[in-house]
Each structure stands twice: as structure tokens, then as C-alpha cells.
């Protein structure tokens, strides 16, 4: 069953943050992931207006999404968006059927 990374970000230092974003597509692809949406227009309907960038990435499974996040490659890349460079929230959501 597919799973999705749902990320919200505020970029404080675009030059340093780019070191992260330049590496991530290859890492995600190596884990079977594909970007469904990144950046672009958005409308916050509820919640803080702090975040300025939203990302949705599909993986073949929850396990693949977790494995990507936990990989040495991803964790090394993620260092470039921490320590004030950016502020991020990331959750993984497994797709499921609606119940009524």
C-alpha cells in the first residue's frame, strides 16, 4: 500500500538549504519514491501560516518511506537544512480506504 511523506518547511537560509534539496531527489528515487508536489501555489485553510513550502512524496510502502528517511544518505543530506537553516515538519501517511 502506498505511503506519503507530507512535509512543511520554512526556509531561513536558501543557499544552505539548497545543499539539501540538490541531494534529496536522487535519494528518494533510490527508495522508490516520486515527488507528487513540491513548492507551487498553496492555500492554508487551518493551522499556522509559518510554513512557506509544502512537499508530497509518494513511496511504494510505509516501510520504504521510513527506510528512505532513516538512510545514511538522507540523514547526511538533512544536516544541511537543520540548525536554523530551515524549519521542517515531516509525517508519513499510509494510504488507506475510507470507512463510512
ZIDA-V18443 format. One record per pair of residues at least 24 apart in sequence whose ideal C-beta (glycine too) atoms are under 8 Angstrom apart, sorted by the first residue. I is the first residue (numbers start at 1). GAP is how many residues later the second one is. If there is no record, write none. Layout:
i = {I,I}
gap = {GAP,GAP}
This chain:
i = {1,1,1,1,1,2,2,2,2,2,2,3,3,3,3,3,3,3,3,3,3,3,4,4,4,4,4,4,4,4,4,5,5,5,5,5,5,5,5,5,5,6,6,6,6,6,6,6,7,7,7,7,7,7,7,8,8,8,8,8,8,9,9,9,9,9,9,9,9,9,9,10,10,10,10,10,10,10,11,11,11,11,12,12,12,12,13,13,13,16,16,16,17,17,17,17,19,19,20,20,20,20,20,20,20,23,23,23,24,24,27,27,27,27,27,28,28,30,30,31,31,31,31,31,31,32,32,32,33,33,33,33,33,33,34,50,51,51,62,62,65,66}
gap = {60,61,93,94,95,56,57,58,59,92,93,55,56,57,58,59,61,62,89,90,91,92,32,52,53,54,55,61,88,89,91,28,50,51,52,54,60,64,85,86,87,48,49,50,84,85,86,87,47,48,49,50,81,82,83,43,45,46,47,80,81,42,43,44,45,46,72,77,78,79,80,40,41,42,43,76,77,78,41,42,74,75,72,73,74,75,71,72,73,64,65,69,63,64,68,69,58,61,57,58,59,60,61,65,66,50,54,57,50,53,41,44,46,47,50,29,40,38,43,28,33,34,36,37,40,27,28,32,24,25,26,31,32,35,24,37,36,38,30,32,27,26}
